Amino acid sequence: MSDATIIDGKAFAAGLRARIAEAVPAFTMATGRIPGLAVVLVGDDAASAVYVASKGKATIAAGMASFEHRLPADTGQEDLIALVRQLNADESVDGILVQLPLPKHLDEQAVVDAIAPDKDVDGLTPISTGRLALGLPGLVPCTPLGSLMLLKDHIGDLSGKDAIVIGRSILVGKPMAQLLLAENCTVTIAHSRTRNLKERVQQADIVVAAVGRAEMVKGTG
Ligand code: NAP
């Protein structure tokens, strides 16, 4: 794929963080407080601990308040949901992230469902996913939203493009497809049962690989 360009996602992210930081004073002026993000981590999964730490760092770097709640791995369902409800009611908390995956004994969907939709910054509650499907304003999962931002920054108008999204998870594939549809792309959603994937990928203008396997799509071959 000789004409391929690697998009500098880190540079774009740095610019985005700077723009977010610039918006914080206006929020503070309007509300009399700085915006706050609460992150909940249950257990001691190493990768999750790294994500939570970097989210906290980025939040503070943007001039916002970060509230970290680290709970033991054996935290019960009711205690976790009680914390989520407490954060829902806390006026200093504007966004709530419950770091997934949760330990096996917890019901992830029930915990996510307990998050107030207007604080659901991961965009995973049924209300958020419903708003996205209906084309209403709402909170959208960050990975597909970031991917869309990069695509628009790089390509410009996406209208009329043929897009294929490989993967149909609620976290990446499905919201990615909805976002591309809202940009007037013609969207195909592929998954593990899709036939003729190679041909479909070759025909697309935009390919979003959300499979969880490196180099599943390797350029034109
Ligand atoms: P997931 O829930 O495991 O979903 C993977 C999807 O890929 C499924 O829909 C699956 O199809 C499909 N798939 C698997 N093998 C396939 C094949 N051979 N051909 C076509 N489709 C195939 O993963 P996810 O949570 O959506 O994550 C996707 C990727 O995004 C991962 O690489 C993950 O690490 C990355 N991710 C990154 C971030 C970030 O912030 N950077 C956040 C979240 C995810 P079925 O539905 O038929 O099983």
Residues whose N, C-alpha, C, O or C-beta is under 5 A from the ligand:
A	BS01	NAP	T143 I166 G167 R168 S169 L171 V172 G173 A190 H191 S192 R193 A210 V211 G212 R213
